[in-house]
Amino acid sequence: MRLPPAVIGLAAIGLAACQPSLPAMRRYDYPELGFSISFPAPPKVTDQPATAAGAPHTVLVEADAGGRDFAISIAEGTNPGTDIDQVTTEAAVEMTRAAGGEASVRTYAATAEGVMGRELTFTRSGRPVAKARLYLEGGRFYVLAAKSLLGTDDPAVDDFLTSFHLIARRA
């Protein structure tokens, strides 16, 4: 049985309507942490001071909306000689353990300002479930993570990851 083109067109429109729309992203500036980034909802900020046991000062900024979770973690006080590949390897092990999946081969990523970083895709049961970008700059280790019910091909995932910009610190 062949369906008329109009029926196929209506079905396609109906399926497209089932997809969550792209969230409106709003830019948030964190000059004291050296970056700006866009979130679809006002983010929650969790600040963890450095500990006497040697854990660095960390800040987690996160928001979720419409089946999408976005976060950036910042660890301060990284050693100037620290290598991005070394910290990416260490972070990938921890993030893989937390996600209960596997990390892809790392690829290169760069900020609009030209700072080189790494990107990983995390999979569970062979399906991509999250993306992360990692950068080292100015004594800070930035980890951006994005997850969507629509998968890592969701345009909102890349919108979030590419919205990250390094900005000059205020004195």
C-alpha positions in Angstrom: 0.0 0.0 0.0 1.4 3.4 -1.0 0.6 6.4 1.2 -0.2 9.7 -0.5 2.6 12.3 -0.2 0.4 14.5 1.9 0.0 11.8 4.6 3.7 11.2 4.6 4.3 15.0 5.0 1.8 15.2 7.9 3.4 12.2 9.6 6.9 13.8 9.3 5.5 17.1 10.8 4.0 15.1 13.7 7.2 13.3 14.4 9.2 16.6 14.3 6.8 18.0 16.8 7.7 15.2 19.2 11.3 16.4 19.3 12.0 18.9 22.1 12.8 22.3 20.7 16.2 23.8 21.1 16.4 25.6 24.4 17.0 29.3 24.4 20.5 29.7 25.7 21.6 32.6 27.9 25.2 33.7 28.4 26.5 33.7 32.0 29.8 35.4 32.8 32.2 34.2 35.5 35.1 36.7 35.3 36.5 35.6 38.6 36.9 32.1 37.1 38.0 33.3 33.7 35.1 32.2 31.5 31.7 32.7 30.1 29.2 30.0 29.0 25.6 29.7 27.9 22.9 27.7 29.7 19.2 27.1 29.0 18.2 27.8 32.6 19.8 29.8 35.4 22.7 27.6 36.6 23.3 26.4 40.1 26.8 27.1 41.4 28.5 24.8 44.0 31.8 26.1 45.4 34.1 23.6 47.2 37.1 25.3 48.9 40.5 23.7 48.8 41.2 21.2 51.6 44.1 20.7 53.9 44.4 17.2 52.4 45.4 18.8 49.1 42.1 18.8 47.1 42.0 21.9 44.9 39.4 24.6 45.1 36.6 23.5 42.7 33.5 25.1 41.3 30.6 23.3 39.6 28.2 25.3 37.5 25.2 23.3 36.2 21.8 23.5 34.7 19.2 21.2 33.1 16.2 21.8 30.9 14.1 19.7 28.6 15.9 16.4 29.1 19.3 18.0 28.7 22.0 18.4 31.4 24.9 20.8 31.1 27.7 21.4 33.5 31.2 22.9 33.8 33.6 22.0 36.6 36.6 24.2 37.3 39.6 23.1 39.4 42.0 25.8 40.4 45.7 25.5 41.1 46.8 23.2 38.3 50.6 23.0 37.9 51.9 25.2 35.0 53.7 22.1 33.6 50.6 19.9 33.6 50.0 18.3 30.3 46.4 18.3 28.8 46.7 14.7 27.7 47.8 13.5 31.1 44.9 15.2 32.9 42.4 14.1 30.2 43.5 10.5 30.7 43.0 10.8 34.5 39.7 12.6 34.1 38.4 10.2 31.5 38.9 7.3 34.0 37.0 9.1 36.7 34.2 10.3 34.4 33.8 6.8 32.8 33.6 5.2 36.2 30.9 7.8 37.2 28.9 7.4 34.0 29.1 3.6 34.0 30.2 3.4 30.4 33.2 3.8 28.1 35.1 6.8 26.8 35.8 7.3 23.1 39.2 8.0 21.7 40.0 11.7 22.5 39.9 14.2 19.7 41.1 17.8 19.6 38.9 20.7 20.5 39.7 24.4 20.8 38.1 27.4 22.3 37.3 30.4 20.1 40.3 32.0 21.7 42.6 29.3 20.4 43.2 27.3 23.6 43.6 23.6 22.6 41.7 21.0 24.6 40.3 17.5 24.2 36.9 16.1 23.5 35.5 12.7 24.6 32.3 11.0 23.9 31.0 8.6 26.5 29.0 5.5 25.5 26.9 3.0 27.3 26.0 -0.3 25.7 27.6 1.1 22.5 25.4 4.2 22.3 26.7 7.7 22.8 25.3 9.3 26.0 27.4 12.3 26.7 30.2 14.6 25.5 32.9 16.3 27.4 35.5 18.9 26.5 38.5 19.5 28.7 40.8 22.5 28.8 43.8 23.7 30.8 44.4 27.4 31.0 45.7 30.0 33.5 46.2 27.4 36.3 42.7 26.1 35.9 41.3 22.8 34.6 37.9 23.2 32.9 35.7 20.2 32.2 32.5 20.8 30.2 29.9 18.0 30.1 26.7 17.8 28.1 24.1 15.1 28.0 20.8 14.9 26.2 17.9 12.5 26.0 18.2 13.0 22.2 21.8 11.8 22.3 25.1 13.5 21.5 23.9 14.6 18.1 21.4 17.0 19.7 22.4 20.5 18.4 21.9 21.8 22.0 24.9 19.7 23.1 27.2 21.4 20.6 25.6 24.8 21.3 26.5 24.4 25.0 30.1 23.2 24.3 30.9 25.9 21.8 29.5 28.7 24.0 32.5 28.3 26.3 34.8 31.4 26.1 37.8 32.3 28.1 37.7 35.8 29.4 40.3 38.0 31.1 40.2 38.1 34.9 39.4 41.3 36.5 42.1 42.6 38.8 
